[in-house]
Amino acid sequence: MPTLLVLGATSDIGTAIARLFAERKFAIQLASRDTLKLLPLQADLSIRYNIHCSIHHFDAIDFASHKPFYDALSSKPDVTVCVFGYMNENEKVADDQDETLKTIHTNYTGAVSILNIVAKDYASQKKGSIVGISSVAGERGRQSNYIYGSAKAGFTAYLSGLRNKLHEKGVHVVTVLPGFVYTKMTEHLNLPKLLTAQPNDVAKSIYNAVQKKKNIIYVKWFWRWIMCVIRLIPEPIFKKMKL
Ligand SMILES: NC(=O)c1ccc[n+]([C@@H]2O[C@H](COP(=O)([O-])OP(=O)(O)OC[C@H]3O[C@@H](n4cnc5c(N)ncnc54)[C@H](OP(=O)(O)O)[C@@H]3O)[C@@H](O)[C@H]2O)c1
């Protein structure tokens, strides 16, 4: 039975991913900084899908714990999905150094720290899939969320380099650019219904990308074109826009 590791399993998207892979008969390793929150999901997945589901403590910004965390996994996952993330209002983040560092360390440094360890193991095994949930916010800095966006931009570049490096080792790396998704992270925002996906849509796209070895996925196809247009706006015009 193949195994999936979900880093940030309490997230709405992470839960949907775990559920879908369990339905497709993967054993599931749920990792989160609050393991108690994972108990109901563990019970549900084990009973509903008759699969092995384990719980592991993982904190993205406790960098020193990452190697012992991975080494302690009794079986190494075939697929690792890096889902954790943190987003607060840009103005609050910009005004508070702790918030700035939390945003950068959760979305970038923490992800790089743990995925370097997973990547090394997969390269030595010459197999495995790494899925990183980045964001379209990383495709061009906008005044409304450039600190979160810049951390995701770094993560997108990291995943691109990792894919390039690991391709010859037979290791697959997927970059996920979900666009808007209805989750706890965005519940305070008034998202446009047409442009917004459900966590389950993200999970389906990821499962499909792992099976078909896709490289970069946008969950709703039109986000590729929206971001293409946004990237093409000349800077003298872009800097005057309230985005
Ligand atoms: N929702 C969107 O529109 C959208 C769009 C593009 C990309 N994304 C990305 O999708 C991913 C999932 O987000 P979501 O929308 O599902 O939001 P969410 O439900 O708020 O999930 C965020 C997750 O990150 C975890 N987390 C935060 N800091 C952590 C840390 N230090 N260590 C371990 N876990 C930590 C949280 O764990 P706790 O339960 O312990 O707080 C929570 O599980 C994120 O990377 C986000 O940036 C979301």
PDBQT file of the ligand as one rigid body, heavy atoms in Angstrom, charges set to zero:
ROOT
HETATM    1  N1  LIG A 301      -7.170  29.190   0.818  1.00  0.00    +0.000 N 
HETATM    2  C1  LIG A 301      -6.653  29.765  -0.271  1.00  0.00    +0.000 C 
HETATM    3  O1  LIG A 301      -7.315  30.569  -0.986  1.00  0.00    +0.000 OA
HETATM    4  C2  LIG A 301      -5.251  29.434  -0.698  1.00  0.00    +0.000 A 
HETATM    5  C3  LIG A 301      -4.814  29.904  -1.932  1.00  0.00    +0.000 A 
HETATM    6  C4  LIG A 301      -3.520  29.610  -2.341  1.00  0.00    +0.000 A 
HETATM    7  C5  LIG A 301      -2.689  28.856  -1.537  1.00  0.00    +0.000 A 
HETATM    8  N2  LIG A 301      -3.135  28.429  -0.325  1.00  0.00    +0.000 N 
HETATM    9  C6  LIG A 301      -2.215  27.639   0.496  1.00  0.00    +0.000 C 
HETATM   10  O2  LIG A 301      -2.820  26.398   0.795  1.00  0.00    +0.000 OA
HETATM   11  C7  LIG A 301      -2.234  25.870   1.973  1.00  0.00    +0.000 C 
HETATM   12  C8  LIG A 301      -3.328  25.366   2.909  1.00  0.00    +0.000 C 
HETATM   13  O3  LIG A 301      -4.063  26.472   3.403  1.00  0.00    +0.000 OA
HETATM   14  P1  LIG A 301      -5.612  26.428   3.695  1.00  0.00    +0.000 P 
HETATM   15  O4  LIG A 301      -6.250  27.366   2.756  1.00  0.00    +0.000 OA
HETATM   16  O5  LIG A 301      -6.091  25.001   3.749  1.00  0.00    +0.000 OA
HETATM   17  O6  LIG A 301      -5.667  27.149   5.095  1.00  0.00    +0.000 OA
HETATM   18  P2  LIG A 301      -5.836  26.647   6.592  1.00  0.00    +0.000 P 
HETATM   19  O7  LIG A 301      -6.996  25.717   6.713  1.00  0.00    +0.000 OA
HETATM   20  O8  LIG A 301      -5.816  27.890   7.421  1.00  0.00    +0.000 OA
HETATM   21  O9  LIG A 301      -4.498  25.822   6.844  1.00  0.00    +0.000 OA
HETATM   22  C9  LIG A 301      -3.279  26.360   7.229  1.00  0.00    +0.000 C 
HETATM   23  C10 LIG A 301      -2.529  25.231   7.888  1.00  0.00    +0.000 C 
HETATM   24  O10 LIG A 301      -1.175  25.581   8.143  1.00  0.00    +0.000 OA
HETATM   25  C11 LIG A 301      -0.852  25.038   9.396  1.00  0.00    +0.000 C 
HETATM   26  N3  LIG A 301       0.269  25.717  10.008  1.00  0.00    +0.000 N 
HETATM   27  C12 LIG A 301       0.432  27.044  10.202  1.00  0.00    +0.000 A 
HETATM   28  N4  LIG A 301       1.615  27.254  10.831  1.00  0.00    +0.000 NA
HETATM   29  C13 LIG A 301       2.167  26.026  11.031  1.00  0.00    +0.000 A 
HETATM   30  C14 LIG A 301       3.366  25.585  11.638  1.00  0.00    +0.000 A 
HETATM   31  N5  LIG A 301       4.236  26.435  12.178  1.00  0.00    +0.000 N 
HETATM   32  N6  LIG A 301       3.618  24.264  11.663  1.00  0.00    +0.000 NA
HETATM   33  C15 LIG A 301       2.759  23.375  11.129  1.00  0.00    +0.000 A 
HETATM   34  N7  LIG A 301       1.601  23.721  10.553  1.00  0.00    +0.000 NA
HETATM   35  C16 LIG A 301       1.318  25.043  10.504  1.00  0.00    +0.000 A 
HETATM   36  C17 LIG A 301      -2.105  25.230  10.244  1.00  0.00    +0.000 C 
HETATM   37  O11 LIG A 301      -2.055  24.388  11.365  1.00  0.00    +0.000 OA
HETATM   38  P3  LIG A 301      -2.861  24.674  12.743  1.00  0.00    +0.000 P 
HETATM   39  O12 LIG A 301      -4.154  23.910  12.607  1.00  0.00    +0.000 OA
HETATM   40  O13 LIG A 301      -1.958  24.111  13.790  1.00  0.00    +0.000 OA
HETATM   41  O14 LIG A 301      -3.047  26.159  12.846  1.00  0.00    +0.000 OA
HETATM   42  C18 LIG A 301      -3.156  24.811   9.235  1.00  0.00    +0.000 C 
HETATM   43  O15 LIG A 301      -3.277  23.418   9.215  1.00  0.00    +0.000 OA
HETATM   44  C19 LIG A 301      -1.367  26.988   2.559  1.00  0.00    +0.000 C 
HETATM   45  O16 LIG A 301      -0.017  26.769   2.210  1.00  0.00    +0.000 OA
HETATM   46  C20 LIG A 301      -1.883  28.227   1.847  1.00  0.00    +0.000 C 
HETATM   47  O17 LIG A 301      -0.903  29.234   1.784  1.00  0.00    +0.000 OA
HETATM   48  C21 LIG A 301      -4.403  28.683   0.115  1.00  0.00    +0.000 A 
ENDROOT
TORSDOF 0
